[in-house]
Amino acid sequence: MASGRGYLDFVLEQLSEVENISYMAMMGEYIIYCQGKVIGGIYDDRFLVKPTASAKRLMPDAAYELPYEGAKEMLLVEDIDNKEFLRELVESMAEELPAPRKKK
């Protein structure tokens, strides 16, 4: 099941207090970037993030879910209505994720 554009728009609005948020559509789903780093995505109308140390610390009870068959597990963000929490989550994740590799 592909994600709806309406859910993407909702998540982007919730992330509007975070600088340098972008996304890319990919096979009916959406990859979410912060500062050019992949932090997670929208999969089947669920906001999933990489299980970084800060994400696990901020969401200790978060469920691990598969974004799609054959993928690595990611954390389900349930507190999607809390903009302040999302800002802290995404900014802390972006700090610890490595910079994207330069394309040749």
QUIGI-V454713 format. One record per residue. SS is DSSP state (A for helix, B for strand, O for the rest). PHI is phi in whole degrees, 0 to 359 (none if undefined). OMEGA is omega in radians with two decimals (NA if undefined). Layout:
# QUIGI-V454713
((SS:PHI:OMEGA) (SS:PHI:OMEGA))
This chain:
# QUIGI-V454713
((O:none:3.13) (O:280:3.11) (O:277:3.13) (O:275:3.11) (A:297:3.13) (A:298:3.13) (A:291:3.06) (A:302:-3.14) (A:300:3.11) (A:298:-3.13) (A:296:3.12) (A:297:3.07) (A:295:3.12) (A:294:3.12) (O:265:-3.03) (O:295:3.11) (O:274:3.13) (O:261:3.12) (O:281:3.04) (O:61:3.03) (B:269:3.06) (B:215:3.13) (B:211:3.07) (B:221:3.07) (B:285:3.14) (B:211:3.07) (O:52:3.09) (O:84:3.12) (B:238:-3.08) (B:224:3.06) (B:269:-3.12) (B:254:-3.13) (B:241:2.95) (B:228:-3.11) (O:58:3.13) (O:79:-3.11) (B:254:3.10) (B:289:3.10) (B:254:-3.12) (B:168:-3.13) (B:184:3.07) (B:255:-3.11) (B:229:-3.12) (O:50:-3.13) (O:56:3.01) (B:232:3.06) (B:267:3.14) (B:246:3.12) (B:235:3.08) (O:298:-3.13) (O:278:3.11) (O:285:3.13) (A:301:-3.12) (A:290:3.11) (A:296:3.12) (A:292:3.11) (A:291:-3.10) (A:282:3.14) (O:229:-3.03) (O:298:-3.12) (O:255:-3.09) (O:295:3.10) (O:281:3.00) (B:273:3.14) (B:224:3.07) (B:274:3.08) (O:292:3.09) (O:199:-3.10) (O:301:3.10) (O:90:-3.13) (O:270:3.03) (O:283:3.13) (B:294:3.10) (B:230:3.14) (B:268:3.09) (B:279:3.08) (O:272:-3.12) (O:264:-3.09) (O:275:-3.02) (O:287:-3.13) (O:273:-3.07) (O:261:-3.09) (A:299:-3.12) (A:296:3.08) (A:299:-3.13) (A:298:3.10) (A:299:3.14) (A:298:-3.14) (A:301:-3.04) (A:292:3.14) (A:295:3.13) (A:291:3.09) (A:295:-3.12) (A:298:3.12) (A:295:-3.05) (A:266:3.12) (O:283:3.13) (O:290:3.09) (O:296:3.11) (O:296:3.12) (O:289:3.08) (O:287:3.11) (O:278:-3.14) (O:277:NA))
